[in-house]
């Protein structure tokens, strides 16, 4: 199973204090020992379903335990009927990480803002 989790905490502090709640969720994921990649807008996790499902709850609740006043968590899930048919995070992402195919100075190729 591959999942991506994005936590969107609200806190009574400054805008930057929301990041400590995100950091708490990432710390919970890191402690799990599962294969994960932190991205700009979410964290991707790969593991067996019986390990991933409780981890999603743990990451969600870590934000609340760190002091978030409220929280929205968004989860995307990829799962196959057979664990032998699962693909890896790398299979899904490596082709986009080839820096030689990117334009110099613009990580998104030829697209300009």
C-alpha positions in Angstrom: 0.0 0.0 0.0 1.2 3.5 -0.8 -0.4 6.5 0.8 0.1 10.2 0.8 -0.9 12.1 3.9 -1.3 15.9 4.2 -2.1 17.4 7.5 -3.6 20.9 7.6 -3.5 22.1 11.3 -5.0 25.2 12.7 -3.4 26.8 15.8 -3.9 29.9 17.9 -0.3 31.0 17.3 1.4 32.5 14.3 1.3 31.1 10.8 4.7 29.5 11.4 3.5 27.7 14.5 1.4 25.4 12.3 4.6 23.9 11.1 5.4 22.4 14.5 2.2 20.4 14.2 3.2 19.2 10.8 6.6 18.3 12.2 4.9 16.3 14.9 3.0 14.3 12.3 6.2 13.7 10.3 8.1 12.6 13.5 5.3 10.0 14.1 5.8 8.7 10.6 9.6 8.6 10.9 9.3 6.6 14.1 7.3 3.9 12.3 10.3 2.8 10.3 8.2 2.5 7.2 9.6 3.7 3.8 8.5 7.4 3.5 9.3 10.5 1.6 8.5 14.0 2.8 7.3 16.3 0.1 6.4 20.0 -0.1 2.7 19.3 0.4 2.5 15.9 1.9 4.3 12.7 3.0 4.2 9.5 1.0 4.4 6.2 2.9 4.8 2.6 1.7 4.0 -0.4 3.9 1.7 -3.2 4.6 -1.9 -2.1 5.2 -2.0 -3.3 8.8 0.9 -1.0 9.6 -0.1 2.0 7.4 -3.7 2.4 8.6 -2.8 2.8 12.3 0.1 5.1 11.3 -2.3 7.5 9.5 -4.3 7.9 12.7 -1.1 8.3 14.8 0.1 11.1 12.4 -3.3 12.8 12.5 -3.5 12.6 16.3 0.2 13.8 16.7 -0.9 17.2 15.4 -3.6 17.5 18.0 -1.3 16.3 20.7 1.2 19.0 19.7 -1.4 21.7 20.3 -3.3 22.2 17.1 -6.7 23.6 17.8 -8.2 21.8 14.8 -7.1 19.7 11.9 -8.0 18.5 8.5 -6.1 15.5 7.2 -6.2 14.5 3.5 -5.2 10.9 2.5 -4.6 9.5 -0.9 -4.4 5.7 -1.1 -3.0 3.2 -3.7 -3.6 -0.4 -2.8 -3.8 -3.6 -4.8 -5.7 -6.7 -4.0 -2.4 -8.7 -3.7 0.7 -7.4 -1.9 2.8 -9.0 -4.5 1.4 -6.6 -7.1 2.3 -3.5 -5.2 4.6 -1.0 -6.8 7.2 1.2 -5.1 7.3 4.9 -4.5 10.4 5.0 -6.8 8.6 3.4 -9.7 6.0 6.2 -9.5 8.4 9.1 -9.1 11.9 8.4 -10.4 11.2 9.4 -14.0 10.3 12.9 -12.8 13.5 13.2 -10.8 15.9 13.0 -13.7 17.5 16.4 -13.4 19.0 16.1 -16.9 15.5 16.6 -18.4 14.9 19.9 -16.6 15.9 23.3 -17.9 18.7 25.1 -16.1 17.3 27.4 -13.4 13.8 26.1 -13.7 13.0 22.8 -12.0 9.7 22.5 -13.9 11.2 22.4 -17.4 10.0 25.0 -19.9 7.0 26.3 -17.8 7.4 29.9 -16.7 5.3 31.8 -14.2 
